[in-house]
Amino acid sequence: MSLKIRLSRGGAKKRPFYRIVVADSRMPRDGRFVERIGTFDPLKAKDAADRLVIDAEKAAAWIVKGAQPTDRVARLLETVGVGKRTVRNNPEKALPKKKAQERNAANAAAAEAAAAAPAAE
């Protein structure tokens, strides 16, 4: 059984509230879970004490047992001091393609020429 530490959504429409749960990865997002280890309220201010409430000892114990936190939960756990989030690289697909690079180079050359022309006068 593959366990995940993930967010389970609650709250009304456009008013999200999340529970941090340990669940089987095959279960639905808001479905059956093994244990609830905390809550996360993204609508509260970032410096609010009750924005993120998590039992760090339980989270660490589940990670030792093999539960994998999702990317967002790993980021939240890092703020509490449980574990270290691995830095992920942006894919090269996000870089501009050939035509966009040519267009950017042409715009840069035109801007450079425009800046040099008044200075020469």
Beta strands, then each sheet from edge to edge (+ up, - down):
strand 1: 3-12
strand 2: 15-24
strand 3: 35-40
strand 4: 52-54
strand 5: 68-69
sheet 1: 4+ 3- 2+ 1- 5-
end
